[in-house]
Structures are given as structure tokens and as C-alpha cells.
Amino acid sequence: MTLAGRNPRPVWETRDPEGRLVVLSWAGWHHTLRKHWDLDVPRETLLDAVANPDARHAGWSSGEEWFYLRGVGPSAWLKVVVHYDHDRGLIVTAFARRSFP
């Protein structure tokens, strides 16, 4: 997990289990903090959920994937939503889930 570039707005990177680059932008991190204020976890936890998930599922739309990490945050599961464009992913949000869907 690294901080990429010299952009004044930070961008954090990780790799998913297939080796695809996944980015957490400042906008994605800010959205998660603002909309899901109860999710009191550091951004590294979101990146870890993508790199080392306990479970994964295809999302509702094409190019969307859901990554789950168990036992972090205020509920049983952390869900991280990633949108892929070719072989590059962008974390768009993350939130707590009581049960595994």
C-alpha cells in the first residue's frame, strides 16, 4: 500500500488478489468519512480489505466488485465497493454490514 504521485490530493494504492491496481482517491476517502461516519477505521483497513479480503462478490453493475473483511469496524463486516475500468480499480465507498449478504 503506497501513496502515489505528488498530487496535493493524496491517492493511496493497493493490489487486489488478481494483482490489479486499486486506488483510494481523496474523493473516495472523503465520501466514506462523510456518508458513513460510523465506520471508524483507518484508510489502510479499506486497502487491506481489497488486498486480503475474507470474501468477494460481483457487484450490481458491470465492472463493480464488493470486497468484505470480517471483524473490523462497528459491525461484523466491512464492505468495500470497487469500480473497475479495464485492469484498474477505484474504491468508491465502504461501509459496515451486520450480516453477510
Contacts in CASP RR format, 6 or more apart in sequence:
PFRMAT RR
TARGET T0000
AUTHOR 0000-0000-0000
METHOD contacts of the structure
MODEL  1
MTLAGRNPRPVWETRDPEGRLVVLSWAGWHHTLRKHWDLDVPRETLLDAV
ANPDARHAGWSSGEEWFYLRGVGPSAWLKVVVHYDHDRGLIVTAFARRSF
P
1 12 0 8 1.000
1 13 0 8 1.000
1 14 0 8 1.000
1 44 0 8 1.000
1 47 0 8 1.000
1 48 0 8 1.000
1 51 0 8 1.000
2 12 0 8 1.000
2 13 0 8 1.000
3 10 0 8 1.000
3 11 0 8 1.000
3 12 0 8 1.000
3 13 0 8 1.000
4 11 0 8 1.000
4 12 0 8 1.000
4 13 0 8 1.000
4 23 0 8 1.000
5 11 0 8 1.000
9 25 0 8 1.000
9 26 0 8 1.000
9 27 0 8 1.000
10 26 0 8 1.000
11 23 0 8 1.000
11 24 0 8 1.000
11 25 0 8 1.000
11 26 0 8 1.000
12 23 0 8 1.000
12 24 0 8 1.000
12 29 0 8 1.000
12 43 0 8 1.000
12 44 0 8 1.000
12 47 0 8 1.000
13 21 0 8 1.000
13 22 0 8 1.000
13 23 0 8 1.000
13 24 0 8 1.000
13 47 0 8 1.000
14 22 0 8 1.000
14 24 0 8 1.000
14 47 0 8 1.000
14 48 0 8 1.000
14 50 0 8 1.000
14 51 0 8 1.000
15 21 0 8 1.000
15 22 0 8 1.000
15 51 0 8 1.000
16 22 0 8 1.000
16 50 0 8 1.000
16 51 0 8 1.000
16 65 0 8 1.000
16 67 0 8 1.000
16 82 0 8 1.000
16 89 0 8 1.000
17 51 0 8 1.000
17 52 0 8 1.000
17 53 0 8 1.000
17 56 0 8 1.000
20 84 0 8 1.000
20 87 0 8 1.000
20 88 0 8 1.000
20 89 0 8 1.000
21 87 0 8 1.000
21 88 0 8 1.000
21 89 0 8 1.000
22 47 0 8 1.000
22 50 0 8 1.000
22 51 0 8 1.000
22 82 0 8 1.000
22 88 0 8 1.000
22 89 0 8 1.000
22 90 0 8 1.000
22 91 0 8 1.000
23 88 0 8 1.000
23 89 0 8 1.000
23 90 0 8 1.000
23 91 0 8 1.000
24 43 0 8 1.000
24 46 0 8 1.000
24 47 0 8 1.000
24 91 0 8 1.000
25 90 0 8 1.000
25 91 0 8 1.000
28 90 0 8 1.000
28 91 0 8 1.000
28 92 0 8 1.000
28 93 0 8 1.000
29 43 0 8 1.000
29 46 0 8 1.000
31 92 0 8 1.000
31 93 0 8 1.000
32 39 0 8 1.000
32 46 0 8 1.000
32 93 0 8 1.000
32 94 0 8 1.000
32 95 0 8 1.000
35 93 0 8 1.000
35 95 0 8 1.000
36 93 0 8 1.000
36 94 0 8 1.000
36 95 0 8 1.000
36 96 0 8 1.000
38 74 0 8 1.000
38 96 0 8 1.000
39 73 0 8 1.000
39 74 0 8 1.000
39 78 0 8 1.000
39 94 0 8 1.000
39 95 0 8 1.000
39 96 0 8 1.000
40 73 0 8 1.000
40 74 0 8 1.000
41 72 0 8 1.000
41 73 0 8 1.000
41 78 0 8 1.000
45 69 0 8 1.000
45 72 0 8 1.000
45 73 0 8 1.000
45 78 0 8 1.000
46 78 0 8 1.000
46 80 0 8 1.000
46 91 0 8 1.000
46 94 0 8 1.000
47 91 0 8 1.000
48 69 0 8 1.000
49 67 0 8 1.000
49 68 0 8 1.000
49 69 0 8 1.000
49 72 0 8 1.000
49 78 0 8 1.000
49 80 0 8 1.000
49 94 0 8 1.000
50 67 0 8 1.000
50 80 0 8 1.000
50 82 0 8 1.000
50 91 0 8 1.000
52 69 0 8 1.000
53 67 0 8 1.000
53 68 0 8 1.000
53 69 0 8 1.000
54 68 0 8 1.000
54 69 0 8 1.000
54 70 0 8 1.000
55 67 0 8 1.000
55 68 0 8 1.000
55 70 0 8 1.000
55 100 0 8 1.000
56 65 0 8 1.000
56 66 0 8 1.000
56 67 0 8 1.000
56 68 0 8 1.000
57 65 0 8 1.000
57 66 0 8 1.000
57 68 0 8 1.000
57 101 0 8 1.000
58 64 0 8 1.000
58 65 0 8 1.000
58 66 0 8 1.000
59 65 0 8 1.000
59 66 0 8 1.000
59 81 0 8 1.000
61 83 0 8 1.000
63 83 0 8 1.000
63 84 0 8 1.000
63 85 0 8 1.000
64 81 0 8 1.000
64 82 0 8 1.000
64 83 0 8 1.000
64 84 0 8 1.000
65 81 0 8 1.000
65 82 0 8 1.000
65 84 0 8 1.000
66 79 0 8 1.000
66 80 0 8 1.000
66 81 0 8 1.000
66 82 0 8 1.000
67 79 0 8 1.000
67 80 0 8 1.000
67 82 0 8 1.000
68 77 0 8 1.000
68 78 0 8 1.000
68 79 0 8 1.000
68 80 0 8 1.000
68 97 0 8 1.000
68 100 0 8 1.000
69 77 0 8 1.000
69 78 0 8 1.000
69 80 0 8 1.000
70 76 0 8 1.000
70 77 0 8 1.000
70 78 0 8 1.000
71 77 0 8 1.000
71 78 0 8 1.000
72 78 0 8 1.000
73 96 0 8 1.000
74 96 0 8 1.000
75 96 0 8 1.000
75 97 0 8 1.000
75 98 0 8 1.000
76 97 0 8 1.000
76 98 0 8 1.000
76 99 0 8 1.000
76 100 0 8 1.000
77 96 0 8 1.000
77 97 0 8 1.000
77 98 0 8 1.000
77 99 0 8 1.000
77 100 0 8 1.000
78 94 0 8 1.000
78 95 0 8 1.000
78 96 0 8 1.000
78 97 0 8 1.000
79 94 0 8 1.000
79 95 0 8 1.000
79 96 0 8 1.000
79 97 0 8 1.000
80 91 0 8 1.000
80 93 0 8 1.000
80 94 0 8 1.000
81 91 0 8 1.000
81 92 0 8 1.000
81 93 0 8 1.000
81 94 0 8 1.000
82 89 0 8 1.000
82 90 0 8 1.000
82 91 0 8 1.000
82 92 0 8 1.000
83 89 0 8 1.000
83 90 0 8 1.000
83 92 0 8 1.000
84 90 0 8 1.000
END
